[in-house]
Amino acid sequence: MFTADTIAALRSRVEAAAGIALPYAVHVTSGPGLSVRLEDGAAHIAAEDKSALARGFFRLCRCVREGRKTLDIRESRRFPACGAMADVSRNAVLKPEAVRRYIDQLASLGLNLLMLYTEDTYEVPGHPYMGYLRGRYTKQELRDIDAYAESMGVELVPCIQTLGHMAQYLQWDEAAPLRDQWDILLIDSEETYAFIEAQIRSMRDCMHTSRIHIGMDEAHGVGFGNYFLRHGATDRFELLRRHLDRVVAICERYGFRPIMWSDMFFRLGSKTNDYYDPEAVVPQEIIDRLPAVDLCYWDYYHKDEAFFNGMLAGHQRMGRETVFAGGIWTWGGFLPHVKQTEASMRPALRACLARGVKTVFATLWGDDGAETNLFLASSMLPMFSEVCWQGETEDLEREIALSGECLTGLPDEALHAMGEFFADGDRGIAGKHLVWGDILLPLLYDEGDPFGEAQRRMRGALPVLRQHEERLDCRYAARLMELCARKAELMGSLRARYLAADRAYLAAVANEAIPALLSLYDELLGLHRRLWERDMRRFGWEVIALRYGAATGRLRDVQDELARYLSGELETIEELDAAPLPAARTDRRFRSLITSTVDY
């Protein structure tokens, strides 16, 4: 089954991914699952396919790293398909060479599935504004990535949108005939289906897989925009079903079996439009008329295994293959949210094991600008791979940590130090809020001592990260923590000292604290840009650069305001005169962290 060239290529790529050269000969044969034996300086691997073989080499790399001289393991996949979905639509488009490196990481763990989430960032002939100035992939680039993935035993599955989340394309005049709402395609329009067919045909030209993810999530206003103006009120269940029929038929013409995000069915069956409403009822007549589509249950939030079990049971009652999408949290800004990922995915994966789910993948979203490099979260991929290959074992947490360290070289303690960028619970101030937040505007104010808590959290993580500052990722994380700690101290004290007429303190802020912050911002910008340019196309970086410019420009403006107040030019600092109210917005995206003004 394995040629000498295949064995040599897999071994070389896994060794490169782990940064370890295996010091012994490895005899390879075919066999069910994966078995690896190491003794007397010689190794034997029996593997069922390429990604299993790659995992075999990786297990030997772990032996080298851990100083082990013997190994005798037998493993089998609990999930026939298990992997990750990389978001390449929220500004950060992975370079093709970075995608190949990511494929190497997946295969090293024995993961055999990769989705590239592309809203507009791929070439669709006849639609030049699809991905215009956004770093879109050409068809040849996708073909090359697909071939590389196949060589590593990884199925590359296109993940597109055929209903909602299409604002990036629908903003252009070219797309005006396709709009229902600003981000939703117009159902029942032949122009829409011609466009969708062009999307699917383009992906068929690039990938050999039999599966395609067609999206269709979070289309909250479907039927209420231009569709309503043309056709009036329509049963939205029927509208969605009719659209799905058309899209599935197109997929089938091109040899694809589609997967769709399942939330719209559950939302329409909920009186509160809530995906996770346990009382949501999808009408039986809708279930009976569902076309051949796999339903993808996505959930990154809950922490109760029973809840996951209930939702999976609700999906399985719909009589279609259920796919589960969990989350490795890369969308909270700057660093991975380790705490939330661990708290939600451990029970989720146990439920998937119990319910016999066959396809499981981790989503790595880039919401609100893709501030977090997804490679910073690679150490958490073993949370999925080790459950897939080992199931629930007593030492699973240790196995996850050791695999993560071997895959990335990042010590587990440093990964968890990065996680201190986020508060322990649902309340509290995350690091992103401090990076972008305005030091004069009390948008982050809350009860208790939120700034003190954030400062203690950041400063507690710094000693660990500073031990590993030879690594770019740890140096970047350390500068983040330092900046946030200093800013939290300032934001927690500034108003009180102003009201106390502490002019010496205000002068120190203007002359010392703000210049120190500006220096940290400059250093952080440089490190962030190095990470971005290592892995991403330049398109999209302008969004992050503009944010840094806004943060530093505003600090200089505040510095000037303080100086003018201290000189007597300004009688008061109006922003600090305003009494703070508790934070009252659940939206914590960039735009909501910098001003109370909606249209800015």
N, C-alpha and C positions, 0 to 999 in steps of 0.2 A: 504493500500500500504506500509506503514512504520510499521515495527515491533518495539516493545519496545526496543529490543537490538540495532536495527539500529539507532533509535532516540538517545539513550544514547551514542552510539559510535560516532555519528556525533557531538553531542553537546560537548562531551569531547575533541575531536580532534580540533574543532574550538576554544574552550576556550583555549586549550594549544597553538594553533597557535597565537592567539591574546594576550595571557598572561592575560586573564580576566576570572574570574569566574562569571557566571550570577547569580544574587542574588534572582531570582524568578522562579516560576514554569512556564513551557512553554507547552501549549497544542498544539499538532501537528495533522493536518489533511492533506488529499490530496486535490489538487485543481490546476487549470490551472495557469501557471506562478508562481508568488510568491506574497503572501500578508502577511504582518506582522503588528500586532496590539499590542500595549503596553499601558495599562492604569490601574490605581489603583493597581500597583504592580503585575500585571499578564500579561502574553504574550500569543499570539496565532499566530501560523504560519500555513499557507496553502501553500503547495509547490507541484510542478508537478513531481519532481524527487529528487534524493539524493543531487546533487550539488545545486539545488535550496533551499533545506532544509538547507544545510550547510550555504548558503548565508543568509538565514533567521536568523540563530543563530548569524552569523557575524554582521548582522544589529543590533541585540540586543546588541552585544558586543560594537558596536560603541555607542549606547545609554549610556551604562555604562561609557565608556571613556569620552564622551562628556557631561556627566551630565544631560542627557535628561530623563524625566520621562514619556513621552508619545511618541508614534510613530504610524502612520497609513499610510502604503505605499502599493501600488500595482505596480508590475513590471512584464515585460515579455521580453523574449529574442528577440532581433533584429537579432542576428546571432544564428541559431540553434546549431552550434558548434563553440566554441570560447575558446582559451587557449594559450598554449605556446609550443615552441620547445626548448629543452635544448641541447646544443652541448656538447656531451661527447666524442668527437673524437679528440680534440685539446689539448691532454695531460691530461686535468682535467676530470677524470671519477668520477661522483658523487657516493658516497657510497650508497648502497641500502637504508640505513636508512635516508640519506639525500634526496633521491628521494621521500621517503614517506613524509618527512617534506614538500617538495616542493608541492607534491600532496595536502597536507592539506592546503597550502596557496592558491593554485588554487581553490580548492573546496570552501574554505571560501569566496572567491569572487564570487562564482557561475560560475566559469570557468569549462568547462567539457571536455577539450581536452589536452593531453600531448603527444608530440612526443619526443622520445629520438633519437637524431641524432647520428647514429653509422656508421662510415665508416668501421672500422675493430674491434671495441671494443665490440664484442659479439661472442659467441662461435658458430663455424660452424664445426660440426663433419667432420672429414676427412681432415681438413685444419688447422693443429696445429699452423701455423705461423699467422693466423688471430688473431690479438690482442696480439701477443706474447710480453711479458714484457710491456704491455700497459694498464693493469688493466681491461681487457675485462670482461663483464658480463657472468656468466654461464647461461645455459638455465634455471636452477632451480631458479636462482636469478630473471631472467626476469619473470618467471611464478609467483613468489611471488609478484613482483612489480605490475604485471597485476591484480592479485587478490586484492591487496590493493587498486589500482586505482578504480576498479569496486566497491569496498565497499564504496568509496567516491563519486561515480557517475561521475568518470572521465574516458574517453575513452583513453586507452594507445595505440598509433598508432606507429608501427615501422617505422623508417625513415632511410633508408639505401642508398647505392650507387650501381648502376648497370651499370655504364659506366665510368664516370670520378671521380676525387677526391679519387682515390684508391692507391695513392702512398705509404701509410703506409704498405699496404699488398704487393704491386707489387715490393717493394724493395727486397723481399726475393727470393732466387733461386727457391723455391717451386713454385712461381707464374710466373716464366719466360714464360711459354707457353701462359699465359693470357695477355701479354703486347702488346698493340699497341704503345702507348707512355709511358713515365715513370709513368704517373698517370691515364692512360686511358686503359680500357679493350679492347681486340681485338674482334671486331665485326665479325660475320660469322664463328667463331671458335666453334666447338662443345664442346671443353674443356671449353670455356668461359661459354656456356649455362649450362653445367653441374655444374659449380661453382655457377652461379647465382641461379640455382634451389636449390642447397644446402643452399645458403643464405636464400632464401624465405621459404624453408621447415623448417629451423631452427626457423625462426620467427613464422611460423604457429604453431609450437610445443609449443610456449611460450605465445601467445596472442590470445584473443578471438575476437578481433575486425574484422570487415569485410574490413578494409582499410589498405593500406600499401603505404608509400611514397617511390618511387623507385629512387629518385634523378635525375640523368642525366643532371645536370647543368654544365656550364663552361667547357665543354669538347672541348676546343678550337682546339686542334690538332687532333681531331678524323679523322681517315682515312689517316693521313699523316705520320705515323710511320711505324711499321712493316706491317700494313695493306697495305700501299702503296707499300712496297717492294714485297709483295706477289701478289697483285691484280692490281697494277697500279692505275691511276686516276679513281675516282668513284664519281658519283653525290652524294654529301653529304646529301642532303635532303632525297634522296632515301635510303642512308645508315642508317641514323638515323631512318627513318620510318620502315625499315626492322628489325632493332634491337629492336625497340619498340614493333613491332608485336610479336617478339619472347618472350620478357620479359612479356608483357601483357598476353600472352597465358599461361606462367608458373604461373603467379599470379592467373589467373582464375582457373587453375587446383587445386590450394590450397585454393580456396574460398576467394581470396582477390580482391577488386577493387582498382587499383593503382592510385596514384597521382604522377605527375612528375613536377619538376621545368620546366617552359615553355621557358626559355631564349634561348635554342639552336634553336628552330624553328624561333624565331624572329631574332637571330643573323645571321642565314643562309639566312634570307630574307633581311638582311641589307647590303648595299654596303660597310659599314665600320665595319661590325661585331659587331654592337652596339645593345645591348638588347633594349635600350630605344630610338631607332631611330624611330621617327614618320613616316618616309617614308619607313620603312621595310614592305615588302610584302611577306606573306607566300602564296605560290602558292595554288590555289583552289584545284588542284588535290591532293595535300598533305593533305589539310583539309578534303577532301572527303574520304580519305583512312585512317584517324586516327582511331585507335582502341578505345575501351572503356577505356579511361583514363581521369582523372580530371587534368586540367591544373592549376598549381600553379604559379600565378604572384607574384614575390617577388620584393619588392622595399623599401629601407630604406633611400633613398637619396633625393627624390624630396620633395618640399615644396609647390607645387601648386596643389590645388584640381582639377583643370581642367586637369592637366597632368595625375593624377591618374584616373580620369574619362575616359580619352581617351584610356589609356592602358587597363583598365577594359573592355571598349567597344570592343577594338581589340581582347581581349581574348574571349569575349562572342560571337563574330562573328564566332569563330572557332567551335561553336556548341557543346562544351563539358562543363561540370560543371567547373566553375571558382572558385578556392580557392585563398585567398589572404594571403600572408605572409609578415607581417610588421616586424619592428625591434625595440627591446629595446636594445640600443647600449651598449654592454658589450665587444666589441672587439677593443676598442681604447686604452686599456691598463690600468690596475690597478683600475680604478673607472668607473662607468657608465657615459656615455656621455648624461647627462640629456638634455642639450640644443638641440642637434640634434634629440633626440628621440621625444621631445615635438614638435619641429618645423616640423618634417616629419609625425609623426603618427596622429596628430590631423586632418590635411586635408585628409590623407589617409583613416582614419576611416569614415570621413564624406562621402567620395566618395563610400566606401563600403556600407554604409547605403543607399545612393541614387541609387546604381546599384543593390541592392538586393542580395549581396553576402551572401552565406549561411554558409561558413566555413572561419573563420578568426583566425590567430594565430600570436603571437609575437615570432620572433626568437631571441635567445640569443646566438650569436655565440662566439666562443673562438679563433678566428683567431690569429695567431702568438703566440701560447703558452698558451692561456687561462690565462693571467695574472690577469683577473678580476673575482672574485668570483661572480657567478650569483645571490647569495642571496643579494648582495649589491644593486641589481637592483629590488628587489621584490616590493619596494614602487612604482614602475612605472607600475606594472601589472594592477592596477585599471584604467589606461588609456584605457585599453581594456575592462575590466569588466564593468565599469560604462557606457561606450558607448553601450555595449551589452545590459545591463539591463535597462538603463535610457534613452538612445538615446541622442540627442542634447538638453540640457536644459540650462537655463540661469546660473545656479549655478553648472555646470558640473565640472569646474576647482576646486571649493571648495570641491565637493564630491570626486573627485579623490584624493586630498590632504588628506582629512580626512580618507578615506579608506586606503590609504598608511600608514598613521601614526598608525592607529589601527592594521593593519596587521603586521607591523614590529616594532613598537615602535619608529621608527626613525622620529624625527621631520622634517617637510617639509623643514624648513629652513636649516637643516643639509644636507638633500638630495641635495638641490640646491647649497649649499656650496661645496659639492663634485663635482658638475658639473663645478665648476670654474677650475678644473684640465685641462679643454679644452678651447681653444680660442673661442671667440664669433662667428667668421666667418670661412670661408674656409682657410684663411691665419692665421698665428700666430703659436706659439710654444705650442704644447700640453705637458702635464706633462710627458708622456712617453718618449718624445724626450729628456727631461732634465734628467730623471732618468738614461737612458742608454747612453746619448750622451757624447762624449769625450770633455774634457774642452780645449784641445789644437787644435782640428781639427774643422774648421769652417763649418761643414756640415749643421748646422742649421741656418747659417747666412742668413739674409734677409734684405730687405730695411726697413727703419724706425727704430724703437726701439723695436724689438721683445723681447729681453731679459728683458728690462724694463717693457714692458707690461705684460709679463708672471710673473715677480716678483710681480708686483702690484696685479695681479689677485690672485696669491697664498696667498699673505699676507692678502688680503682682506677676504679670506675664513677662515683663521686660527682662528680668535676670535670665530666664530660660532662653529666650530668643537671642539675647546678647552672647550667650555661649556658642551660638552657631552662626555668627554673623559673616563667616566666610562663605555662607550660602546666600545667593541673591534673594531667595524667598524669605529667609529669616531676617535679613537686613531690612528688606522692605517692610516686613511685619513689625519689626522693632521700631522703625521710624513712625509707622502708623500709631503704634501704642504710645510712643512718646508724645507725638503731636496731640493725640486725643487726651492724654492725661493732663498735659499743660492747658489745653483748651477747656477741659472740664473744670479744672481749678479756677480758671479765669471766669468762666460763665457762672460758676457757683458763688462767686464772691463779688463780682463787679457791681451789681446793683446795690447791694447792702453797703458797700464801702462808699459808693456815690451818695447814697441817701445820708450816710454818716458824715458827709463832707470831708472825706479823707483825701485831700488833694495830693498828698505825697504818694498815696497808692495809685491814684489816677495817673500821675506823672510817670510812675514806674511802669504802668501798663503801656503808656504811649511810647516811652523811651527805651524800655527793656523787653517787656513781655511780647509786644506785637512784633518788634524786629526779630526776636528769637523764633516766634511762630512763622514768620515769613521765611526765615532761613530753613526751617523744617519743611515747609511746604515746597520750597525749591528742591530740596534733597529728595523728598518723597516723589515729586513729579518726575525727577530723573530716574528713580528706581522703577516707578510704575511704567514709565515709557520703555525702559529696557525690557521689562517682562512682556509688555505688549508687543514690541517689535521683534522679540525672539520668536513669538508664536502666532501673531496676528498680522493680517494685512493692515496697512496704514489707514485705509478707509474706516471711519468710525472713531478713530482716536481723536478726531477733532472735537467730538462731544465731550470726552474726558478733559481735553486740554482747555476747552471753554469753561468747564466747571472749576478747574484749578485757577483759571484767570479770574473768574467771578469771586472765588473765595479770597484770593490774595488782593484783588482790587478793592473788595469791600473792607478788608482789614486795613488797608492803607487809608481808605476813606474814614474809617472809625478812628484811626490814629490822628488824622487831621482834625476830626470833630473834637476829640479829647483835648488836643493842643489849643484849639480855638476856645473851648470852654475854660481851660485853665488860664488863658490869657485875658479872658473877659470879653472876647468878641461874641461868644454865645452865652446867653444868660442861663441856659439850662440844656440838659441832654434829654430831648423829648422821649426817645425810646426807653430810657431808664426811668423816666417819670411814670410811665404806664405800669399800672399794677398787673402782675402776671396772673393769668388764669390757668387752670390745669390744661395740659395738652388735650386737645379735643378733636384730633383728626387721626383716623386710622391709616390714612395714606401717608406713608413715610418715604415716598420717592423724593428725588432731588428737589423738584419744584415745590414740594410742601415743606421742605426743611429750611428754605432760604427766605421765604416771605409769606405773609398772610394774604398777599394780593394774588388773585387767580390769574388775571391777564397781565403777565409780566413780560 
